Amino acid sequence: MLVLLTAVATAAIAIVSKHTLRLRTANIFNPAALALVATFYLFDTAQSW
């Protein structure tokens, strides 16, 4: 269950950051990479690609 929650949270962080952290038309950060780093610290998980 924790794996599913982590995957859903990672996807949600990526989608939200894609639309909120941008300068006009360009993203400031890579949304997928930012989501992986955020979930690493939030859920204390290892890297997974």
KOLSE-173456 format. One record per residue: x, y, z of N, C-alpha, C, O in turn. Coordinates in steps of 0.02 Angstrom, whole numbers. Layout:
<n.px = X, n.py = Y, n.pz = Z, ca.px = X, ca.py = Y, ca.pz = Z, c.px = X, c.py = Y, c.pz = Z, o.px = X, o.py = Y, o.pz = Z>
...
END
This chain:
<n.px = 41, n.py = -60, n.pz = 0, ca.px = 0, ca.py = 0, ca.pz = 0, c.px = 43, c.py = 63, c.pz = 0, o.px = 27, o.py = 112, o.pz = -32>
<n.px = 99, n.py = 61, n.pz = 36, ca.px = 143, ca.py = 119, ca.pz = 39, c.px = 174, c.py = 132, c.pz = -29, o.px = 186, o.py = 190, o.pz = -47>
<n.px = 188, n.py = 80, n.pz = -67, ca.px = 217, ca.py = 89, ca.pz = -134, c.px = 168, c.py = 125, c.pz = -179, o.px = 187, o.py = 170, o.pz = -217>
<n.px = 104, n.py = 107, n.pz = -175, ca.px = 53, ca.py = 140, ca.pz = -216, c.px = 46, c.py = 213, c.pz = -195, o.px = 40, o.py = 257, o.pz = -238>
<n.px = 45, n.py = 226, n.pz = -131, ca.px = 40, ca.py = 295, ca.pz = -106, c.px = 100, c.py = 337, c.pz = -129, o.px = 91, o.py = 394, o.pz = -149>
<n.px = 159, n.py = 308, n.pz = -127, ca.px = 219, ca.py = 344, ca.pz = -149, c.px = 215, c.py = 359, c.pz = -224, o.px = 233, o.py = 414, o.pz = -245>
<n.px = 192, n.py = 312, n.pz = -264, ca.px = 187, ca.py = 322, ca.pz = -336, c.px = 135, c.py = 376, c.pz = -352, o.px = 147, o.py = 419, o.pz = -394>
<n.px = 79, n.py = 375, n.pz = -318, ca.px = 27, ca.py = 425, ca.pz = -329, c.px = 52, c.py = 494, c.pz = -307, o.px = 40, o.py = 543, o.pz = -342>
<n.px = 85, n.py = 498, n.pz = -250, ca.px = 112, ca.py = 561, ca.pz = -227, c.px = 165, c.py = 589, c.pz = -274, o.px = 167, o.py = 649, o.pz = -286>
<n.px = 207, n.py = 546, n.pz = -301, ca.px = 259, ca.py = 567, ca.pz = -348, c.px = 227, c.py = 596, c.pz = -411, o.px = 248, o.py = 649, o.pz = -435>
<n.px = 177, n.py = 562, n.pz = -437, ca.px = 142, ca.py = 587, ca.pz = -496, c.px = 107, c.py = 654, c.pz = -482, o.px = 109, o.py = 699, o.pz = -524>
<n.px = 76, n.py = 659, n.pz = -425, ca.px = 41, ca.py = 721, ca.pz = -407, c.px = 89, c.py = 780, c.pz = -400, o.px = 75, o.py = 835, o.pz = -423>
<n.px = 146, n.py = 768, n.pz = -368, ca.px = 196, ca.py = 821, ca.pz = -361, c.px = 222, c.py = 842, c.pz = -429, o.px = 232, o.py = 902, o.pz = -441>
<n.px = 234, n.py = 795, n.pz = -473, ca.px = 258, ca.py = 811, ca.pz = -540, c.px = 207, c.py = 853, c.pz = -579, o.px = 225, o.py = 902, o.pz = -612>
<n.px = 144, n.py = 834, n.pz = -576, ca.px = 92, ca.py = 870, ca.pz = -613, c.px = 83, c.py = 940, c.pz = -584, o.px = 78, o.py = 989, o.pz = -622>
<n.px = 80, n.py = 946, n.pz = -518, ca.px = 71, ca.py = 1011, ca.pz = -487, c.px = 130, c.py = 1057, c.pz = -500, o.px = 122, o.py = 1116, o.pz = -515>
<n.px = 191, n.py = 1030, n.pz = -495, ca.px = 250, ca.py = 1072, ca.pz = -506, c.px = 256, c.py = 1093, c.pz = -579, o.px = 283, o.py = 1147, o.pz = -594>
<n.px = 231, n.py = 1052, n.pz = -624, ca.px = 233, ca.py = 1069, ca.pz = -696, c.px = 192, c.py = 1132, c.pz = -710, o.px = 210, o.py = 1172, o.pz = -752>
<n.px = 137, n.py = 1139, n.pz = -674, ca.px = 92, ca.py = 1195, ca.pz = -687, c.px = 104, c.py = 1255, c.pz = -641, o.px = 81, o.py = 1310, o.pz = -657>
<n.px = 138, n.py = 1246, n.pz = -586, ca.px = 147, ca.py = 1302, ca.pz = -540, c.px = 217, c.py = 1332, c.pz = -541, o.px = 224, o.py = 1393, o.pz = -533>
<n.px = 268, n.py = 1292, n.pz = -551, ca.px = 337, ca.py = 1317, ca.pz = -550, c.px = 361, c.py = 1330, c.pz = -621, o.px = 399, o.py = 1290, o.pz = -649>
<n.px = 338, n.py = 1385, n.pz = -650, ca.px = 358, ca.py = 1400, ca.pz = -718, c.px = 366, c.py = 1475, c.pz = -728, o.px = 336, o.py = 1516, o.pz = -691>
<n.px = 405, n.py = 1493, n.pz = -777, ca.px = 412, ca.py = 1562, ca.pz = -798, c.px = 380, c.py = 1569, c.pz = -867, o.px = 407, o.py = 1545, o.pz = -917>
<n.px = 323, n.py = 1600, n.pz = -868, ca.px = 282, ca.py = 1608, ca.pz = -929, c.px = 270, c.py = 1542, c.pz = -964, o.px = 220, o.py = 1509, o.pz = -950>
<n.px = 313, n.py = 1521, n.pz = -1010, ca.px = 301, ca.py = 1459, ca.pz = -1047, c.px = 350, c.py = 1404, c.pz = -1032, o.px = 341, o.py = 1347, o.pz = -1055>
<n.px = 402, n.py = 1418, n.pz = -993, ca.px = 454, ca.py = 1368, ca.pz = -981, c.px = 453, c.py = 1345, c.pz = -908, o.px = 442, o.py = 1385, o.pz = -862>
<n.px = 464, n.py = 1281, n.pz = -897, ca.px = 469, ca.py = 1254, ca.pz = -829, c.px = 535, c.py = 1275, c.pz = -799, o.px = 586, o.py = 1279, o.pz = -833>
<n.px = 535, n.py = 1289, n.pz = -734, ca.px = 597, ca.py = 1306, ca.pz = -699, c.px = 637, c.py = 1243, c.pz = -685, o.px = 698, o.py = 1241, o.pz = -694>
<n.px = 602, n.py = 1191, n.pz = -663, ca.px = 634, ca.py = 1126, ca.pz = -648, c.px = 604, c.py = 1072, c.pz = -691, o.px = 548, o.py = 1080, o.pz = -717>
<n.px = 639, n.py = 1017, n.pz = -698, ca.px = 611, ca.py = 958, ca.pz = -731, c.px = 560, c.py = 929, c.pz = -682, o.px = 579, o.py = 908, o.pz = -628>
<n.px = 496, n.py = 927, n.pz = -701, ca.px = 444, ca.py = 904, ca.pz = -653, c.px = 454, c.py = 833, c.pz = -628, o.px = 442, o.py = 820, o.pz = -569>
<n.px = 476, n.py = 788, n.pz = -670, ca.px = 486, ca.py = 718, ca.pz = -648, c.px = 544, c.py = 713, c.pz = -599, o.px = 538, o.py = 679, o.pz = -548>
<n.px = 598, n.py = 747, n.pz = -613, ca.px = 655, ca.py = 745, ca.pz = -568, c.px = 639, c.py = 779, c.pz = -501, o.px = 659, o.py = 755, o.pz = -448>
<n.px = 604, n.py = 835, n.pz = -504, ca.px = 585, ca.py = 869, ca.pz = -443, c.px = 540, c.py = 825, c.pz = -400, o.px = 547, o.py = 824, o.pz = -339>
<n.px = 494, n.py = 790, n.pz = -431, ca.px = 449, ca.py = 746, ca.pz = -394, c.px = 486, c.py = 689, c.pz = -361, o.px = 471, o.py = 670, o.pz = -305>
<n.px = 536, n.py = 660, n.pz = -397, ca.px = 575, ca.py = 606, ca.pz = -367, c.px = 616, c.py = 631, c.pz = -307, o.px = 620, o.py = 596, o.pz = -256>
<n.px = 645, n.py = 689, n.pz = -313, ca.px = 683, ca.py = 717, ca.pz = -257, c.px = 637, c.py = 733, c.pz = -198, o.px = 654, o.py = 719, o.pz = -141>
<n.px = 579, n.py = 761, n.pz = -213, ca.px = 532, ca.py = 778, ca.pz = -159, c.px = 507, c.py = 715, c.pz = -123, o.px = 505, o.py = 715, o.pz = -61>
<n.px = 490, n.py = 663, n.pz = -159, ca.px = 466, ca.py = 602, ca.pz = -126, c.px = 523, c.py = 566, c.pz = -90, o.px = 511, o.py = 530, o.pz = -41>
<n.px = 584, n.py = 574, n.pz = -114, ca.px = 641, ca.py = 546, ca.pz = -78, c.px = 644, c.py = 575, c.pz = -7, o.px = 655, o.py = 538, o.pz = 41>
<n.px = 635, n.py = 640, n.pz = -1, ca.px = 638, ca.py = 671, ca.pz = 65, c.px = 573, c.py = 663, c.pz = 105, o.px = 575, o.py = 656, o.pz = 166>
<n.px = 516, n.py = 664, n.pz = 72, ca.px = 452, ca.py = 659, ca.pz = 107, c.px = 438, c.py = 588, c.pz = 133, o.px = 415, o.py = 580, o.pz = 190>
<n.px = 453, n.py = 538, n.pz = 92, ca.px = 437, ca.py = 469, ca.pz = 110, c.px = 498, c.py = 427, c.pz = 128, o.px = 492, o.py = 368, o.pz = 142>
<n.px = 557, n.py = 457, n.pz = 127, ca.px = 620, ca.py = 422, ca.pz = 142, c.px = 626, c.py = 359, c.pz = 100, o.px = 638, o.py = 304, o.pz = 126>
<n.px = 618, n.py = 367, n.pz = 34, ca.px = 623, ca.py = 311, ca.pz = -13, c.px = 688, c.py = 315, c.pz = -51, o.px = 722, o.py = 366, o.pz = -51>
<n.px = 705, n.py = 260, n.pz = -83, ca.px = 765, ca.py = 258, ca.pz = -125, c.px = 747, c.py = 283, c.pz = -195, o.px = 689, o.py = 292, o.pz = -211>
<n.px = 798, n.py = 294, n.pz = -236, ca.px = 786, ca.py = 314, ca.pz = -305, c.px = 756, c.py = 258, c.pz = -344, o.px = 774, o.py = 199, o.pz = -335>
<n.px = 709, n.py = 274, n.pz = -388, ca.px = 679, ca.py = 223, ca.pz = -432, c.px = 661, c.py = 254, c.pz = -498, o.px = 626, o.py = 306, o.pz = -500>
<n.px = 683, n.py = 223, n.pz = -550, ca.px = 666, ca.py = 248, ca.pz = -617, c.px = 631, c.py = 193, c.pz = -654, o.px = 611, o.py = 202, o.pz = -712>
END
